[in-house]
Amino acid sequence: MTTTQGVWGAEGFRGGIDVRVSLRADAGSGENTFDGAWYPRTRDLAVEVPELVAALDRRGVRVERFTYPLDAWSPAPRKVVVDGRVVRTGGFRSMDPGVVCLTWGGGNRVAHLLVVPPETDVITGVRALRLCTRRGLPRSPQMVLAAARSQPLPQVPDLPVVTRAV
């Protein structure tokens, strides 16, 4: 594990931007490949993690630990302060680059979230968020994202331009 020292505070918040995350009702039960999905807007954990933790707090999931694939993100401080409490973080080279892990309930609940890369188009990203709440998903993040991309993007027809005489 490689980490840097320091603590992130609430200054990372972007001021109310909706966090794009889906979480199964039985998240953390260990019964599914993925317990949900997270679609961050950037690869900056200093901004993204406090927002994710705060959003999950509002849903009743009090995250205690956030682990991430070190090679997919910049090294991050070992602690995040969100709403006055500390959430430990850790980066590992052995983790799949398409997954992050959340722990809560005194370490008894663990959820694996598929990470939709921030550069993914919005329609595919939203499809992936929805797919990860279903049973019977493929076992790899790449396969889930491929399934989300399998339907063509909606096409918007060109409308004729109407000009008015003045």
Backbone as CSV, one residue per row, in Angstrom:
resi,resn,N_x,N_y,N_z,CA_x,CA_y,CA_z,C_x,C_y,C_z
1,MET,0.840,-1.174,0.000,0.000,0.000,0.000,0.886,1.238,0.000
2,THR,0.561,2.190,-0.870,1.284,3.447,-0.924,0.310,4.564,-0.609
3,THR,0.675,5.444,0.265,-0.199,6.557,0.632,0.637,7.797,0.851
4,THR,-0.039,8.915,0.930,0.614,10.154,1.322,-0.049,10.618,2.606
5,GLN,0.637,11.418,3.362,0.112,11.884,4.638,-0.800,13.078,4.417
6,GLY,-1.696,13.280,5.348,-2.556,14.453,5.296,-4.005,14.080,5.537
7,VAL,-4.832,15.102,5.568,-6.261,14.911,5.781,-6.998,15.817,4.809
8,TRP,-8.019,15.283,4.157,-8.875,16.112,3.307,-9.986,16.653,4.158
9,GLY,-10.370,17.865,3.895,-11.496,18.446,4.615,-12.631,18.756,3.669
10,ALA,-13.629,19.411,4.188,-14.821,19.734,3.412,-14.543,20.721,2.293
11,GLU,-13.342,21.306,2.266,-13.039,22.268,1.200,-13.084,21.628,-0.176
12,GLY,-13.066,20.302,-0.260,-13.146,19.615,-1.540,-14.534,19.650,-2.149
13,PHE,-15.570,20.010,-1.383,-16.924,19.992,-1.893,-17.132,21.059,-2.958
14,ARG,-17.889,20.681,-3.993,-18.174,21.590,-5.097,-19.494,22.308,-4.925
15,GLY,-20.076,22.199,-3.765,-21.278,22.975,-3.496,-22.569,22.392,-4.031
16,GLY,-22.913,21.176,-3.658,-24.228,20.654,-3.956,-24.389,19.932,-5.278
17,ILE,-23.320,19.706,-6.018,-23.448,18.946,-7.257,-23.886,17.533,-6.894
18,ASP,-24.871,17.033,-7.602,-25.367,15.687,-7.335,-24.290,14.645,-7.551
19,VAL,-24.163,13.738,-6.611,-23.199,12.646,-6.713,-23.877,11.515,-7.474
20,ARG,-23.205,11.024,-8.503,-23.770,9.967,-9.332,-23.331,8.616,-8.762
21,VAL,-24.211,8.016,-7.959,-23.909,6.743,-7.320,-25.197,5.927,-7.240
22,SER,-25.065,4.626,-7.448,-26.192,3.715,-7.240,-25.737,2.663,-6.243
23,LEU,-26.656,2.218,-5.410,-26.318,1.238,-4.386,-27.497,0.288,-4.224
24,ARG,-27.206,-1.000,-4.291,-28.252,-2.006,-4.115,-28.801,-1.948,-2.698
25,ALA,-30.048,-2.343,-2.526,-30.658,-2.365,-1.195,-29.913,-3.307,-0.263
26,ASP,-29.361,-4.397,-0.807,-28.635,-5.364,0.020,-27.121,-5.181,-0.065
27,ALA,-26.696,-3.958,-0.353,-25.263,-3.663,-0.483,-24.515,-4.072,0.772
28,GLY,-23.366,-4.660,0.568,-22.537,-5.061,1.686,-22.842,-6.448,2.211
29,SER,-23.781,-7.139,1.557,-24.141,-8.485,2.018,-23.174,-9.545,1.506
30,GLY,-22.371,-9.196,0.500,-21.400,-10.137,-0.045,-22.003,-11.107,-1.047
31,GLU,-23.258,-10.884,-1.450,-23.929,-11.798,-2.361,-23.730,-11.460,-3.832
32,ASN,-23.234,-10.277,-4.148,-23.168,-9.828,-5.539,-21.749,-9.444,-5.933
33,THR,-21.494,-9.511,-7.247,-20.208,-9.068,-7.757,-20.007,-7.592,-7.450
34,PHE,-21.015,-6.781,-7.784,-20.978,-5.349,-7.512,-22.188,-4.988,-6.667
35,ASP,-21.980,-4.097,-5.720,-23.068,-3.634,-4.872,-23.659,-2.337,-5.386
36,GLY,-23.107,-1.835,-6.455,-23.573,-0.594,-7.041,-22.487,-0.035,-7.945
37,ALA,-22.657,1.233,-8.295,-21.694,1.890,-9.183,-21.534,3.340,-8.761
38,TRP,-20.396,3.893,-9.128,-20.069,5.292,-8.825,-19.531,5.900,-10.107
39,TYR,-20.038,7.061,-10.469,-19.668,7.752,-11.697,-19.098,9.118,-11.317
40,PRO,-17.819,9.152,-10.898,-17.223,10.436,-10.488,-17.059,11.373,-11.675
41,ARG,-17.010,12.640,-11.408,-16.835,13.629,-12.479,-15.369,13.833,-12.847
42,THR,-14.465,13.487,-11.912,-13.028,13.645,-12.155,-12.291,12.470,-11.518
43,ARG,-10.995,12.437,-11.663,-10.168,11.434,-10.991,-9.465,12.032,-9.766
44,ASP,-9.980,13.156,-9.288,-9.422,13.849,-8.128,-10.126,13.375,-6.859
45,LEU,-9.512,12.435,-6.153,-10.134,11.867,-4.959,-10.341,12.899,-3.860
46,ALA,-9.512,13.924,-3.826,-9.656,14.965,-2.801,-11.011,15.659,-2.917
47,VAL,-11.575,15.700,-4.100,-12.885,16.308,-4.319,-13.977,15.246,-4.301
48,GLU,-13.736,14.143,-4.970,-14.772,13.133,-5.179,-15.145,12.342,-3.924
49,VAL,-14.157,11.918,-3.128,-14.450,11.048,-1.982,-15.309,11.749,-0.923
50,PRO,-15.001,12.975,-0.503,-15.874,13.612,0.500,-17.321,13.730,0.015
51,GLU,-17.509,14.021,-1.266,-18.860,14.131,-1.806,-19.563,12.778,-1.812
52,LEU,-18.855,11.725,-2.200,-19.417,10.381,-2.203,-19.820,9.965,-0.790
53,VAL,-18.934,10.158,0.166,-19.201,9.779,1.555,-20.397,10.557,2.099
54,ALA,-20.469,11.855,1.828,-21.590,12.674,2.306,-22.900,12.219,1.671
55,ALA,-22.877,11.888,0.375,-24.094,11.420,-0.302,-24.566,10.091,0.281
56,LEU,-23.643,9.196,0.556,-24.018,7.904,1.140,-24.496,8.061,2.581
57,ASP,-23.912,9.016,3.329,-24.395,9.324,4.684,-25.878,9.680,4.639
58,ARG,-26.269,10.494,3.653,-27.672,10.905,3.520,-28.575,9.703,3.227
59,ARG,-28.003,8.626,2.687,-28.779,7.408,2.391,-28.686,6.385,3.523
60,GLY,-28.051,6.766,4.626,-27.971,5.876,5.771,-26.783,4.931,5.768
61,VAL,-25.837,5.121,4.840,-24.622,4.299,4.788,-23.484,5.166,5.330
62,ARG,-23.024,4.855,6.512,-21.992,5.653,7.188,-20.625,5.032,6.917
63,VAL,-20.040,5.411,5.796,-18.770,4.843,5.344,-17.673,5.131,6.366
64,GLU,-16.908,4.092,6.707,-15.790,4.216,7.638,-14.450,4.119,6.921
65,ARG,-14.444,3.405,5.794,-13.190,3.212,5.045,-13.489,3.192,3.560
66,PHE,-12.613,3.832,2.789,-12.702,3.884,1.327,-11.375,3.378,0.777
67,THR,-11.395,2.304,0.010,-10.164,1.812,-0.610,-10.314,1.891,-2.119
68,TYR,-9.179,2.122,-2.775,-9.190,2.387,-4.203,-7.943,1.801,-4.867
69,PRO,-8.019,1.581,-6.179,-6.861,1.077,-6.906,-5.848,2.210,-7.106
70,LEU,-4.701,2.042,-6.556,-3.689,3.097,-6.554,-3.301,3.532,-7.970
71,ASP,-3.228,2.589,-8.896,-2.781,2.936,-10.249,-3.818,3.719,-11.055
72,ALA,-5.080,3.722,-10.623,-6.126,4.428,-11.361,-6.344,5.857,-10.866
73,TRP,-5.799,6.198,-9.711,-6.011,7.509,-9.094,-4.676,8.051,-8.595
74,SER,-4.638,9.307,-8.313,-3.453,9.891,-7.677,-3.398,9.400,-6.239
75,PRO,-2.180,9.223,-5.678,-2.107,8.863,-4.258,-2.836,9.926,-3.426
76,ALA,-3.493,9.467,-2.404,-4.334,10.369,-1.623,-3.986,10.297,-0.146
77,PRO,-4.365,11.338,0.607,-4.164,11.292,2.054,-4.885,10.103,2.676
78,ARG,-4.459,9.696,3.844,-5.010,8.506,4.497,-6.332,8.749,5.213
79,LYS,-6.725,10.011,5.341,-7.964,10.327,6.055,-8.727,11.422,5.331
80,VAL,-10.060,11.320,5.402,-10.966,12.320,4.853,-11.872,12.748,5.995
81,VAL,-12.039,14.034,6.177,-12.958,14.533,7.193,-14.229,14.975,6.483
82,VAL,-15.344,14.331,6.837,-16.643,14.648,6.243,-17.634,14.863,7.370
83,ASP,-18.232,16.043,7.401,-19.199,16.382,8.441,-18.656,16.107,9.843
84,GLY,-17.401,16.430,10.064,-16.796,16.328,11.377,-16.322,14.939,11.785
85,ARG,-16.418,13.966,10.914,-15.922,12.630,11.262,-14.875,12.186,10.243
86,VAL,-14.039,11.264,10.671,-12.915,10.820,9.847,-13.255,9.515,9.139
87,VAL,-12.954,9.488,7.836,-13.078,8.274,7.025,-11.673,7.927,6.565
88,ARG,-11.234,6.701,6.861,-9.892,6.267,6.454,-9.910,5.881,4.973
89,THR,-8.793,6.131,4.305,-8.653,5.758,2.899,-7.383,4.930,2.728
90,GLY,-7.351,4.181,1.655,-6.153,3.406,1.357,-6.109,3.048,-0.115
91,GLY,-4.938,3.179,-0.686,-4.741,2.814,-2.088,-3.929,1.537,-2.184
92,PHE,-4.348,0.638,-3.077,-3.688,-0.652,-3.234,-3.432,-0.934,-4.711
93,ARG,-2.243,-1.406,-5.017,-1.910,-1.755,-6.392,-2.606,-3.035,-6.841
94,SER,-3.022,-3.869,-5.899,-3.630,-5.154,-6.244,-5.112,-5.051,-6.617
95,MET,-5.734,-3.897,-6.429,-7.160,-3.747,-6.729,-7.408,-3.569,-8.211
96,ASP,-8.550,-4.041,-8.663,-8.990,-3.834,-10.043,-9.179,-2.338,-10.257
97,PRO,-8.650,-1.760,-11.339,-8.774,-0.319,-11.554,-10.205,0.162,-11.776
98,GLY,-11.140,-0.749,-11.992,-12.523,-0.360,-12.217,-13.420,-0.513,-11.004
99,VAL,-12.832,-0.658,-9.809,-13.625,-0.905,-8.603,-13.065,-0.102,-7.432
100,VAL,-13.962,0.394,-6.571,-13.568,0.936,-5.270,-14.349,0.161,-4.219
101,CYS,-13.874,0.229,-2.985,-14.473,-0.561,-1.910,-14.819,0.353,-0.739
102,LEU,-16.025,0.188,-0.209,-16.493,0.940,0.946,-16.729,-0.025,2.096
103,THR,-16.368,0.387,3.293,-16.595,-0.444,4.474,-17.359,0.387,5.494
104,TRP,-18.362,-0.232,6.136,-19.120,0.425,7.200,-19.647,-0.640,8.158
105,GLY,-20.375,-0.205,9.158,-20.930,-1.145,10.139,-19.861,-1.811,10.980
106,GLY,-18.851,-1.041,11.374,-17.775,-1.605,12.193,-16.922,-2.611,11.444
107,GLY,-16.887,-2.487,10.117,-16.098,-3.403,9.299,-16.860,-4.644,8.875
108,ASN,-18.132,-4.761,9.299,-18.935,-5.931,8.957,-19.608,-5.838,7.594
109,ARG,-19.729,-4.638,7.033,-20.357,-4.458,5.730,-19.318,-3.924,4.770
110,VAL,-19.197,-4.571,3.623,-18.254,-4.162,2.590,-18.989,-4.126,1.255
111,ALA,-18.880,-3.019,0.539,-19.522,-2.874,-0.766,-18.464,-2.600,-1.818
112,HIS,-18.572,-3.303,-2.937,-17.693,-3.088,-4.082,-18.488,-2.322,-5.128
113,LEU,-18.001,-1.120,-5.445,-18.670,-0.287,-6.441,-17.878,-0.289,-7.737
114,LEU,-18.570,-0.524,-8.835,-17.956,-0.362,-10.143,-17.722,1.134,-10.335
115,VAL,-16.571,1.506,-10.866,-16.293,2.913,-11.148,-16.507,3.140,-12.641
116,VAL,-17.450,4.001,-12.953,-17.662,4.411,-14.339,-16.641,5.512,-14.594
117,PRO,-15.707,5.311,-15.533,-14.677,6.334,-15.753,-15.291,7.705,-16.039
118,PRO,-14.735,8.757,-15.472,-15.305,10.102,-15.640,-15.435,10.530,-17.098
119,GLU,-14.585,10.001,-17.960,-14.637,10.394,-19.366,-15.727,9.668,-20.165
120,THR,-16.471,8.776,-19.526,-17.549,8.039,-20.180,-18.694,8.986,-20.508
121,ASP,-19.321,8.780,-21.694,-20.460,9.631,-22.047,-21.582,9.404,-21.036
122,VAL,-22.403,10.417,-20.842,-23.408,10.416,-19.777,-24.426,9.289,-19.949
123,ILE,-24.866,9.020,-21.150,-25.886,7.977,-21.347,-25.329,6.608,-20.958
124,THR,-24.124,6.299,-21.397,-23.509,5.025,-21.023,-23.282,4.975,-19.520
125,GLY,-22.845,6.084,-18.920,-22.618,6.130,-17.482,-23.877,5.867,-16.685
126,VAL,-24.979,6.472,-17.094,-26.253,6.270,-16.394,-26.725,4.830,-16.569
127,ARG,-26.538,4.268,-17.752,-26.895,2.858,-17.967,-26.089,1.952,-17.034
128,ALA,-24.805,2.230,-16.890,-23.956,1.423,-15.995,-24.413,1.551,-14.544
129,LEU,-24.798,2.756,-14.117,-25.304,2.951,-12.758,-26.540,2.074,-12.528
130,ARG,-27.416,2.023,-13.516,-28.633,1.211,-13.387,-28.325,-0.275,-13.436
131,LEU,-27.442,-0.684,-14.325,-27.101,-2.098,-14.455,-26.562,-2.667,-13.144
132,CYS,-25.780,-1.885,-12.434,-25.111,-2.390,-11.230,-26.049,-2.603,-10.052
133,THR,-27.303,-2.257,-10.200,-28.254,-2.554,-9.134,-29.026,-3.839,-9.427
134,ARG,-28.721,-4.507,-10.532,-29.414,-5.749,-10.913,-28.584,-6.971,-10.561
135,ARG,-29.250,-8.093,-10.456,-28.579,-9.368,-10.225,-28.088,-9.934,-11.553
136,GLY,-27.112,-10.852,-11.469,-26.637,-11.554,-12.652,-25.731,-10.741,-13.558
137,LEU,-25.012,-9.803,-13.004,-24.096,-8.986,-13.799,-22.849,-9.772,-14.174
138,PRO,-22.200,-9.373,-15.272,-20.879,-9.945,-15.559,-19.936,-9.645,-14.397
139,ARG,-18.899,-10.435,-14.261,-18.012,-10.321,-13.101,-16.925,-9.258,-13.249
140,SER,-16.745,-8.673,-14.417,-15.687,-7.674,-14.557,-16.273,-6.299,-14.887
141,PRO,-15.620,-5.239,-14.415,-16.087,-3.884,-14.732,-16.120,-3.634,-16.236
142,GLN,-15.149,-4.162,-16.950,-15.092,-3.955,-18.398,-16.324,-4.549,-19.089
143,MET,-16.760,-5.709,-18.624,-17.928,-6.345,-19.224,-19.220,-5.596,-18.901
144,VAL,-19.318,-5.048,-17.706,-20.501,-4.260,-17.350,-20.552,-3.002,-18.211
145,LEU,-19.413,-2.333,-18.361,-19.382,-1.124,-19.186,-19.675,-1.456,-20.651
146,ALA,-19.195,-2.593,-21.130,-19.501,-3.020,-22.502,-21.004,-3.255,-22.657
147,ALA,-21.632,-3.848,-21.656,-23.083,-4.061,-21.704,-23.821,-2.720,-21.710
148,ALA,-23.320,-1.748,-20.952,-23.943,-0.416,-20.922,-23.793,0.289,-22.265
149,ARG,-22.722,-0.017,-22.992,-22.479,0.591,-24.307,-23.164,-0.173,-25.433
150,SER,-23.712,-1.358,-25.140,-24.192,-2.241,-26.207,-25.380,-1.684,-26.978
151,GLN,-26.147,-0.814,-26.372,-27.249,-0.195,-27.091,-26.740,1.086,-27.724
152,PRO,-27.171,1.364,-28.941,-26.701,2.599,-29.578,-27.208,3.831,-28.830
153,LEU,-26.450,4.891,-28.909,-26.866,6.152,-28.305,-28.063,6.686,-29.073
154,PRO,-29.003,7.308,-28.392,-30.171,7.851,-29.098,-29.726,8.913,-30.097
155,GLN,-30.376,8.902,-31.229,-30.069,9.868,-32.272,-31.130,10.963,-32.279
156,VAL,-30.698,12.185,-32.386,-31.619,13.312,-32.449,-31.607,13.804,-33.888
157,PRO,-32.766,13.774,-34.553,-32.796,14.190,-35.953,-32.555,15.691,-36.085
158,ASP,-31.961,16.047,-37.198,-31.783,17.467,-37.503,-33.136,18.045,-37.880
159,LEU,-33.493,19.127,-37.248,-34.753,19.785,-37.560,-34.484,20.902,-38.553
160,PRO,-35.437,21.114,-39.460,-35.228,22.202,-40.422,-35.208,23.551,-39.707
161,VAL,-34.393,24.428,-40.213,-34.275,25.759,-39.640,-35.346,26.627,-40.289
162,VAL,-36.168,27.229,-39.456,-37.251,28.087,-39.953,-36.830,29.526,-39.697
163,THR,-36.851,30.301,-40.755,-36.527,31.730,-40.591,-37.803,32.521,-40.826
164,ARG,-37.906,33.601,-40.164,-39.095,34.458,-40.301,-38.686,35.754,-40.971
165,ALA,-39.530,36.165,-41.850,-39.275,37.449,-42.536,-39.601,38.579,-41.582
166,VAL,-38.768,39.601,-41.619,-38.980,40.731,-40.722,-39.601,41.862,-41.452
